[in-house]
Amino acid sequence: MTAIGRREFVGAVLAGGAGVLTPGWGPVGGAVRGGRARLADSHIDVLVNEPIGTIAPELYGHFVEHLGGVVYDGVWVGERSRVPNIGGIRQALVEALRPIHPAVVRWPGGCFADSYDWQDGIGPRDRRPHRTNFWGDDPHLRALGDVPAKSEPNQFGTHEFIHFCRLIGAAPYLAVNVRTLPARVFMAWVEYCNSPAGSTTLAQQRAAGGDREPFAVRYWGIGNESWGCGGNFTPEEYAAEYRRFATWAVPAYGVDLAFIGSGPSGGDLEWTRRCFRELAERRSFDRMWGWALHHYSSAPNGEALAFDEPAWYDLLSSANRMESLITSQWQVMGESDREHRVKLVVDEWGAWHKMTTNVDPTHLFGQQSTIRDALVAALTLDTFNRHADKVAMANIAQLINCIQSLFLAHEDKFLVTPTYHVFALYAAHQGARAVRVVASAPPVSWVDGQQRERALWGLNGSASLQRDALTLTVTNPHLTEPRDAEIAVRGAAVTAVRATTLAARDVHDHNTFEAPRSVEPATASVAVSASPFVYRFPAASVTKLEIAIGR
C-alpha cells in the first residue's frame, strides 16, 4: 500500500476552504496572488433560471435490514438495555438522525424481506418465534460458530419499526415478501398497518399491540431483487407476480399507496425492457409508482482502509456509473411507459468493501469509512439532484454497521462516519428546486490495476434554490491537487457566501470509538461580494457553498 498524505490541508483548508478571490481584488485567505482569469483552472456556472425539478426529500432515504449488526446492536438495543434508549431504540441514533431529516427508511430488507413473515414480528415480544435468519448460513457467520446473528428473534417488528420512523420523522417503506409468501399475506399486512381504528379484526390486533390508530404506510416494495435472491424470476415471471400483488383489489384505506417494482441490478436493461413490456400489455403502470434500481460501488482490492491511488480513483469511477445507469434505465422505461408515470427509486446504493474492518465480527458486511466513502456519497447525491425529474427516492445501504453506513455502533459505543457528514451537508437540498450547473475542470487521469489509462471529471456537483438561498455542493476527486474554480451565478446577484468543507488530514483517516472526530467538516465565512468569484476546492474534499442571492 502506498501511503498518501495530505498534511498540506491542515491549515486554512480545514478552516473552511482557503483560496477565494473577489473580482478585481487581491487574494483572500492565503490564495496565490494573480488575476482571476489566470488563477482559475476550472469554471462553474449556476443557472438559477433553468430549473430541473424539485429535489424530493426521499432522495435522502435510508435502508435497515435484519442483517448482521444493523438491527440488533444497531437500531435496537432493547428496553432493558444499559445502552440509553427510547423504547428499546438506540437513543444516540435517534438524536443523530433528526438533524439530517431522514425522509424515508426502507425495511426489513433486502434479501431478508423475501424470507420474512411480518406476522412473526407482532404481539408480545416474549411470545414471538425465533427463526433462522436469511443470512444465517453465510460462510463468515458459519465460521464464527453459534452466534445470535444467525437467528432472528423478532424483537424488532412492524410496531417497533414504525415507532423508530416516528421518532426520527421518516416515512416507512416496507419491502414485501414475494418469494415465499402469497399475495394474501401482503394484503393482510396493508390492512394491519392502515385500516381505521376498530374497523377490522387486524385493526383490533394492531391496537392490542399498542397502536390503536393506523400507521398510514404509503410506500410498499413488491419484492426485492426478484432477479436473484428474491425468487430468481425471469422478467416475465416477475411482471406476472407484480400484477398479482399490486392489483387494484388492494384496499387503500385512505392512503395514496405507492407500489415500487423490483427493478434491475445496475445496468441490466433487458430486465427493465422485458418487465415493462409485460406490464404495458395489462396497463399496469397506473399501479406502479417507482422502479427500484440497485448499484453498489467497489474497487478491485476491496479494502476499506488499505487502498492506494488506483483504488481511490477506481472506487469513485465505479460510483460515477450512477449517472449512466439513471439515464439508460430511464430511456428504456420510456419505451413502454412513454408518459414516464413510473419514477426511478434507487433503493440500494453505496460503497461495498471487504469485511476486514467491521467493528465487531458479527457485523456482517460491516466496514469502516474514510473520506473516499464520503466522496462516493457526495457525487452520488449530486447525481440524484441533477436528475430530480427522474429519481423520486433513494436509500443508501445501510443505515448502521453494514456497507456504507452513516453510523457504527457496538454495545454502548457509537459514532458517526464521514458519510453522515455528507448527508448533513446536503440536507439543505431536500425539498429545494434543483437548477442546472455547467462545470468544466481539468480531468483526473490515472492508471488502474489492469494498467489501463483512465480519466474522471475534475469537479462534480449540483445546486438547488430555496427562496433567496442557493446551495452549491461540489466534490473534488483529485488526491493531491486543489481546484481553483471561477463560480458564476447566472440570473441573480451574490450577496454573501459561507463554506463548509469536509476533508481529512490523510485520506486513510477514519472515525473510531477512541477518536470519533478524526474526520469532520469545518465552516467559515467567505469574503465575496459579487459574482463571479474564485473559490479553491481542496483536494479530496466535499464542499457546500451557501450562497445568499438577490434579484
C-alpha positions in Angstrom: 0.0 0.0 0.0 1.2 3.5 -0.8 0.5 6.0 2.0 -1.0 9.2 0.6 -0.7 12.1 3.0 -2.5 15.4 2.7 -0.9 17.4 5.5 -0.9 20.5 3.3 -4.5 20.9 4.1 -4.2 21.1 7.9 -4.2 24.9 8.0 -6.5 27.2 6.0 -8.2 24.4 4.0 -9.6 22.7 7.1 -10.7 26.0 8.4 -13.2 26.3 5.6 -11.6 26.4 2.2 -8.9 28.9 1.5 -8.3 30.4 -1.9 -11.0 32.9 -2.5 -10.7 35.9 -4.8 -13.3 38.6 -5.2 -13.5 40.1 -8.7 -10.9 42.8 -9.3 -9.4 42.4 -5.8 -6.4 40.7 -4.2 -6.5 37.2 -2.7 -8.3 36.4 0.5 -7.4 33.7 3.0 -3.9 33.0 1.6 -4.7 32.3 -2.0 -1.9 32.5 -4.6 -1.6 36.0 -6.0 -2.7 36.7 -9.5 -5.6 37.8 -11.7 -8.9 36.0 -11.6 -8.6 34.5 -15.1 -5.1 33.3 -14.6 -5.7 31.8 -11.2 -8.9 29.8 -12.0 -8.3 26.4 -13.7 -12.0 25.5 -13.6 -15.3 27.1 -14.1 -18.8 26.5 -12.6 -21.9 28.3 -13.9 -25.0 28.0 -11.8 -28.1 28.8 -13.9 -30.8 29.8 -11.4 -33.4 30.3 -14.1 -33.0 26.8 -15.5 -34.9 24.5 -13.0 -34.6 20.7 -13.3 -37.3 19.8 -10.7 -37.9 19.6 -7.0 -35.4 17.5 -5.1 -37.7 15.0 -3.3 -36.6 14.7 0.4 -37.0 11.0 -0.2 -33.8 11.0 -2.3 -32.0 11.2 1.1 -33.5 8.0 2.4 -32.1 5.1 4.3 -32.2 1.3 4.5 -32.4 -1.1 7.5 -32.2 -4.8 7.0 -32.1 -7.7 9.6 -28.5 -8.4 8.7 -25.5 -8.7 11.0 -25.5 -5.7 13.4 -27.9 -3.4 11.6 -31.0 -4.0 13.7 -29.6 -5.8 16.8 -26.7 -3.9 18.2 -27.5 -1.1 15.8 -31.0 0.3 15.8 -32.5 -1.9 18.5 -30.9 -2.5 21.9 -34.0 -3.4 23.9 -35.9 -1.5 26.6 -33.9 -3.1 29.4 -30.5 -2.4 27.9 -27.9 -0.3 29.8 -27.4 1.5 26.5 -29.5 4.7 26.6 -32.7 4.0 24.5 -36.1 5.3 23.7 -38.5 2.3 24.0 -35.7 0.0 23.0 -34.3 2.1 20.1 -30.8 3.4 20.5 -31.1 7.0 21.7 -27.8 8.2 20.2 -29.0 7.0 16.8 -32.3 8.9 17.0 -30.6 12.1 18.2 -28.1 12.0 15.4 -30.7 11.3 12.7 -33.1 14.1 13.5 -30.8 17.0 12.3 -30.3 15.4 8.8 -34.1 15.0 8.3 -34.3 11.3 7.1 -37.4 11.4 4.9 -37.9 7.6 4.5 -36.5 4.3 5.8 -36.7 1.0 3.9 -37.3 -2.2 6.0 -37.0 -5.2 6.6 -34.7 -5.9 3.6 -33.1 -6.5 1.3 -32.8 -10.3 0.8 -34.1 -10.8 4.3 -37.5 -9.4 3.2 -38.2 -12.3 0.9 -37.8 -14.8 3.8 -39.8 -12.7 6.3 -43.3 -13.2 7.6 -44.5 -9.9 9.2 -46.8 -11.9 11.5 -43.7 -13.2 13.3 -42.9 -9.6 14.5 -46.1 -8.6 16.2 -47.7 -9.5 19.5 -45.9 -9.8 22.9 -42.2 -9.9 22.3 -41.7 -12.8 24.7 -44.0 -14.9 22.6 -42.6 -14.1 19.2 -40.9 -17.0 17.4 -37.2 -17.4 16.8 -36.4 -18.1 13.1 -33.3 -18.8 11.2 -32.1 -15.6 9.6 -31.8 -15.4 5.8 -28.1 -14.6 6.3 -27.6 -17.3 9.0 -25.7 -19.7 6.7 -23.3 -17.0 5.4 -19.8 -18.5 5.4 -18.5 -15.7 7.6 -21.1 -16.3 10.3 -20.8 -20.0 10.0 -17.1 -19.7 10.8 -17.9 -17.8 14.0 -19.8 -20.7 15.4 -23.0 -20.4 17.4 -23.6 -16.6 17.4 -27.0 -14.8 17.8 -26.7 -13.1 14.4 -27.6 -16.4 12.7 -31.1 -16.3 14.1 -34.0 -13.8 14.0 -35.6 -13.2 17.5 -38.3 -10.9 16.0 -37.9 -8.4 18.8 -37.9 -5.7 16.2 -41.1 -5.9 14.2 -43.7 -3.7 12.5 -44.6 -1.7 15.6 -41.0 -1.1 16.6 -40.1 -0.1 13.1 -43.0 2.4 12.9 -42.1 3.8 16.2 -38.5 4.3 15.0 -39.7 6.1 11.9 -41.9 8.4 14.0 -39.0 9.2 16.4 -36.8 10.4 13.5 -39.6 11.9 11.4 -39.3 9.4 8.5 -41.9 7.8 6.3 -41.8 3.9 6.5 -41.1 1.9 3.3 -42.0 -1.7 3.7 -40.5 -4.4 1.5 -42.9 -7.3 0.8 -42.1 -11.0 0.6 -42.9 -12.1 -2.9 -40.6 -15.2 -3.0 -42.1 -17.3 -0.1 -45.5 -15.8 0.8 -48.7 -15.3 -1.1 -50.3 -12.0 -2.0 -53.0 -12.6 0.6 -50.4 -12.2 3.4 -49.2 -8.9 1.8 -52.8 -7.6 1.7 -53.2 -8.6 5.4 -50.1 -6.5 6.2 -51.6 -3.5 4.5 -54.8 -4.0 6.4 -52.9 -4.4 9.7 -51.0 -1.2 9.1 -53.6 1.1 7.5 -57.2 0.0 8.3 -59.0 2.5 10.6 -59.1 2.0 14.3 -61.5 -0.7 15.3 -62.7 -1.3 11.7 -61.3 -4.8 11.2 -60.0 -7.7 13.2 -56.5 -6.8 12.2 -57.0 -3.2 13.3 -58.1 -4.6 16.7 -55.0 -6.8 16.7 -52.8 -3.7 16.0 -54.5 -1.9 18.9 -53.7 -4.8 21.2 -50.1 -4.4 20.1 -50.1 -0.8 21.4 -51.2 1.3 18.4 -54.9 1.9 18.0 -54.5 4.5 15.2 -53.4 3.3 11.8 -49.8 3.6 10.6 -50.7 5.1 7.2 -47.9 3.3 5.4 -47.7 4.6 1.8 -44.6 3.0 0.3 -44.6 -0.7 -0.4 -41.8 -2.6 -2.3 -43.2 -5.5 -4.2 -40.3 -7.9 -3.7 -36.6 -7.3 -3.7 -34.0 -8.3 -6.3 -36.5 -10.6 -7.8 -33.9 -11.4 -10.5 -31.8 -13.0 -7.8 -32.3 -13.7 -4.0 -35.9 -12.6 -4.3 -37.1 -15.5 -6.4 -34.7 -15.9 -9.4 -37.6 -14.9 -11.6 -37.4 -14.2 -15.3 -38.6 -10.6 -16.2 -41.9 -12.0 -17.5 -42.4 -14.2 -14.4 -41.8 -11.2 -12.1 -44.2 -9.0 -14.1 -46.9 -11.6 -13.5 -46.1 -11.7 -9.8 -46.2 -7.9 -9.6 -49.6 -7.7 -11.2 -50.9 -10.4 -8.8 -49.6 -8.5 -5.7 -50.3 -4.9 -6.8 -53.7 -5.4 -8.4 -56.4 -2.8 -7.9 -58.0 -5.1 -5.3 -55.5 -3.9 -2.6 -57.6 -1.6 -0.3 -56.1 1.8 0.1 -57.8 2.8 3.4 -57.5 6.4 2.5 -53.7 6.2 1.9 -52.2 7.1 -1.5 -50.4 3.8 -1.8 -47.1 3.9 -3.8 -46.0 0.5 -5.1 -42.4 0.0 -6.1 -41.4 -2.7 -8.5 -38.2 -4.8 -8.2 -36.1 -3.3 -10.9 -32.7 -4.2 -12.3 -29.2 -4.9 -10.9 -27.2 -2.0 -12.2 -27.1 -1.8 -16.0 -29.4 -4.8 -16.8 -31.5 -3.0 -19.4 -33.2 -6.2 -20.5 -34.7 -6.8 -17.1 -36.4 -3.4 -17.3 -37.3 -3.7 -21.0 -38.9 -7.1 -20.7 -40.7 -6.4 -17.4 -42.1 -3.1 -18.7 -43.2 -4.7 -21.9 -45.2 -7.3 -20.0 -46.7 -4.7 -17.6 -47.7 -2.4 -20.5 -49.8 -5.3 -22.0 -52.1 -5.2 -19.0 -52.0 -1.4 -18.5 -50.3 -1.9 -15.1 -48.3 1.4 -14.9 -51.2 3.0 -13.0 -50.4 0.6 -10.2 -46.7 1.3 -10.1 -45.2 4.4 -8.5 -41.5 3.5 -8.7 -39.0 1.1 -10.3 -36.1 0.1 -8.0 -32.5 0.2 -9.2 -29.6 -1.2 -7.3 -26.0 -0.3 -7.7 -23.0 -0.9 -5.4 -19.6 0.7 -6.0 -16.4 -1.2 -5.5 -12.6 -1.1 -6.2 -10.6 -4.1 -7.2 -8.7 -4.6 -4.0 -11.9 -4.2 -2.0 -10.2 -2.7 1.1 -11.9 0.0 3.1 -8.7 1.5 4.6 -5.7 -0.1 2.9 -6.1 1.5 -0.5 -3.6 3.1 -2.9 -4.1 5.8 -5.6 -5.6 3.5 -8.3 -8.1 2.1 -5.7 -9.1 5.6 -4.7 -10.0 6.5 -8.3 -11.4 3.1 -9.2 -14.0 3.4 -6.4 -15.0 6.9 -7.5 -15.3 5.8 -11.1 -17.5 2.9 -10.0 -19.8 5.3 -8.1 -19.8 7.6 -11.1 -21.6 4.9 -13.1 -24.8 6.0 -11.4 -25.2 8.8 -14.0 -25.3 6.5 -17.0 -27.4 3.9 -15.1 -30.1 6.5 -14.4 -30.2 7.9 -18.0 -30.1 4.5 -19.7 -32.7 2.9 -17.5 -34.9 6.0 -17.9 -34.7 5.7 -21.6 -35.7 2.1 -21.6 -38.5 2.7 -19.2 -39.8 5.3 -21.6 -40.1 2.7 -24.4 -43.2 1.3 -22.8 -44.1 4.0 -20.3 -44.0 6.9 -22.7 -45.6 9.3 -20.2 -43.0 8.4 -17.6 -45.6 7.8 -14.9 -43.2 5.5 -13.2 -40.1 7.1 -11.5 -36.8 5.6 -10.6 -36.2 4.5 -7.0 -32.5 3.8 -6.2 -33.3 1.9 -3.0 -29.9 0.3 -2.6 -26.6 2.1 -3.3 -23.3 2.6 -1.6 -19.6 1.6 -1.5 -19.1 -2.1 -0.7 -15.7 -3.2 0.7 -14.3 -6.4 2.0 -15.3 -7.3 5.6 -11.9 -6.7 7.1 -12.7 -3.5 9.2 -16.1 -4.3 10.8 -16.2 -3.1 14.4 -17.5 -6.5 15.6 -17.0 -9.9 13.9 -20.8 -10.5 13.9 -21.5 -7.3 11.9 -21.9 -9.0 8.6 -20.7 -6.8 5.7 -19.6 -4.2 8.2 -16.8 -1.8 7.1 -15.0 1.4 8.2 -15.5 4.7 6.3 -13.0 7.3 5.1 -13.1 10.5 3.1 -13.1 8.3 0.0 -16.6 6.9 1.0 -17.7 10.5 1.7 -16.9 11.4 -1.8 -18.8 8.4 -3.1 -21.9 9.6 -1.1 -21.5 13.2 -2.3 -21.0 12.5 -6.0 -24.0 10.1 -5.9 -26.3 12.6 -4.1 -25.2 15.2 -6.6 -26.2 12.9 -9.4 -29.6 12.3 -7.9 -30.1 16.1 -7.5 -29.2 16.6 -11.2 -31.8 14.0 -12.1 -34.5 15.2 -9.7 -37.0 14.9 -12.6 -36.4 11.2 -12.9 -35.4 9.9 -9.4 -38.1 10.0 -6.7 -36.5 8.1 -3.9 -33.1 6.7 -3.0 -31.9 4.7 0.1 -28.2 4.3 1.0 -27.2 0.9 2.1 -27.2 0.6 5.0 -28.0 2.9 8.0 -25.7 1.4 10.6 -23.0 -1.3 10.9 -23.3 -2.5 7.3 -21.8 -1.5 3.9 -21.7 2.3 3.6 -23.2 3.2 6.9 -23.8 6.6 8.4 -23.2 5.2 11.9 -21.1 2.5 13.6 -22.1 1.1 17.0 -21.4 -1.8 19.3 -22.9 -2.2 22.7 -22.7 1.3 24.3 -20.2 2.7 21.8 -21.5 4.9 18.9 -20.0 7.2 16.2 -20.9 9.0 13.0 -18.9 8.3 9.8 -17.7 10.7 7.1 -20.8 9.6 5.1 -23.0 11.0 7.8 -21.4 14.4 7.5 -22.1 14.4 3.8 -25.8 13.8 4.5 -25.7 16.7 7.0 -24.0 19.0 4.4 -26.6 18.1 1.7 -29.7 18.3 3.9 -30.3 21.9 2.6 -31.1 20.4 -0.9 -34.1 18.5 0.4 -37.3 19.9 -1.0 -35.4 22.6 -2.9 -35.6 23.3 -6.6 -32.7 21.8 -8.5 -31.1 24.1 -11.0 -28.7 23.4 -13.8 -25.0 23.6 -13.2 -22.4 23.7 -16.0 -18.9 22.8 -14.8 -15.5 22.4 -16.5 -12.3 21.4 -14.9 -9.1 19.5 -15.9 -9.9 15.8 -15.8 -8.2 13.5 -13.4 -6.1 10.7 -15.0 -4.8 7.5 -13.5 -3.7 4.0 -14.4 -5.9 1.3 -13.0 -4.8 -2.1 -11.7 -5.0 -3.6 -15.2 -2.6 -0.9 -16.4 -5.4 0.8 -18.4 -5.3 4.6 -18.7 -8.5 6.0 -17.1 -10.0 9.5 -16.6 -12.6 11.1 -14.4 -14.2 14.6 -14.3 -12.3 17.2 -12.4 -15.2 18.7 -10.4 -18.7 17.3 -9.8 -21.6 18.9 -8.1 -25.2 20.2 -8.0 -27.2 23.2 -7.0 -30.6 24.0 -5.6 -32.6 27.0 -4.7 -35.0 27.8 -1.9 -36.2 31.4 -2.0 -33.0 33.5 -1.7 -30.8 30.7 -0.5 -28.7 28.9 -3.2 -26.9 25.7 -2.2 -24.0 24.6 -4.3 -22.3 21.3 -3.4 -19.0 20.3 -5.1 -16.7 17.3 -5.0 -13.0 17.5 -5.9 -11.8 13.9 -6.6 -8.1 14.7 -7.0 -6.0 13.2 -4.3 -3.4 15.9 -4.0 -4.4 19.0 -6.1 -6.9 21.7 -5.2 -9.1 23.2 -7.8 -9.4 27.0 -8.2 -12.8 27.5 -9.8 -14.4 30.6 -11.1 -18.0 30.4 -10.0 -20.7 32.5 -11.8 -24.3 32.6 -10.6 -26.3 33.5 -13.7 -29.6 35.2 -13.1 -29.0 36.5 -9.6 -26.7 38.7 -7.6 -24.4 37.2 -4.9 -24.6 39.0 -1.5 -22.8 36.5 0.8 -21.2 33.1 0.8 -20.5 30.6 3.6 -18.4 27.5 3.0 -18.4 24.1 4.8 -15.7 21.7 3.8 -15.3 18.0 4.6 -11.7 16.9 4.2 -9.1 14.7 6.0 -5.5 15.3 7.0 -4.8 11.9 5.4 -7.2 10.1 3.1 -7.0 6.9 5.2 -8.2 8.7 8.4 -11.4 7.4 9.8 -13.5 7.9 12.9 -13.1 5.3 15.7 -14.7 4.8 19.1 -11.5 6.1 20.6 -11.2 9.1 18.2 -14.7 9.7 16.9 -13.9 13.2 15.4 -10.9 12.5 13.2 -12.9 13.3 10.1 -15.5 16.1 10.4 -16.4 19.3 8.5 -15.4 22.9 9.2 -17.4 26.0 8.3 -16.2 29.6 7.6 -17.5 32.7 6.0 -16.1 33.6 2.6 -15.1 37.2 1.6 -17.3 37.5 -1.5 -19.3 40.5 -2.6 -20.2 39.7 -6.2 -20.3 37.1 -9.0 -18.2 35.7 -10.5 -15.8 34.8 -7.7 -13.0 32.2 -7.4 -13.1 29.5 -4.8 -10.4 26.9 -4.0 -11.8 23.4 -3.5 -9.3 21.4 -1.5 -8.0 18.1 -2.8 -10.1 15.0 -1.9 -12.9 17.1 -0.5 -16.6 17.7 -0.4 -17.7 21.4 -0.1 -21.0 23.1 0.4 -21.3 26.8 -0.5 -24.3 28.5 1.0 -24.8 31.5 -1.3 -27.2 34.3 -0.4 -28.6 35.9 -3.6 -30.7 38.9 -4.6 -32.5 39.5 -7.8 
